[in-house]
Amino acid sequence: MQTLRNLPGLVVITSVVVILAIMIIPMGTGLMDVFLAMNIALALTIIISAMYVTEPLQFSIFPGLLLLVTLFRLSLNIATTRLILGEAYAGRL
């Protein structure tokens, strides 16, 4: 029962570790496509849920969620830039 109370904290810590891993570990194009699609889906979910909130306290997690999603997008920008600069098409056939 004690682990269920710590579950939200573990999810946040795991998310931050995954975000750091995306920045540090070189990813393949297929995995990068999955992460980019996941980012778009997550952004749409946040926008739709924010539109249907009637009271501000119903979506009180928004500032922390916005911080994590922004860090996730920043890590994707770093990883895609590394992928483009490292394996770009250089005019060879």
C-alpha positions, 0 to 999 in steps of 0.5 A, spaced: 500 500 500 505 504 501 508 504 494 501 506 491 502 512 495 508 514 492 506 512 485 505 519 482 512 521 485 515 515 481 512 517 475 514 524 475 521 521 477 521 516 471 519 521 466 525 526 468 530 520 467 527 518 460 527 525 458 534 526 460 536 519 456 533 522 450 537 528 450 544 523 452 543 517 448 543 517 440 536 515 438 534 512 431 529 515 426 524 510 428 524 511 435 524 519 434 518 518 430 514 515 435 517 520 441 514 526 436 508 523 435 507 521 442 509 529 444 503 531 439 498 526 442 500 529 449 499 536 447 492 535 443 490 531 450 492 537 454 489 542 450 482 538 449 482 537 457 484 544 458 478 546 454 473 542 458 475 544 465 469 548 468 473 550 474 480 552 475 482 547 481 479 541 476 486 542 472 491 544 478 496 539 475 497 544 469 503 548 471 507 541 473 505 538 467 506 544 462 513 544 465 514 536 464 511 537 457 516 543 455 522 539 458 520 533 453 519 537 447 526 541 449 529 534 449 526 532 442 529 538 439 536 536 442 535 529 440 533 531 433 538 536 432 543 531 434 540 526 429 540 531 423 547 534 424 550 527 425 546 523 420 544 528 415 544 527 407 550 530 405 549 529 397 551 522 396 547 517 393 
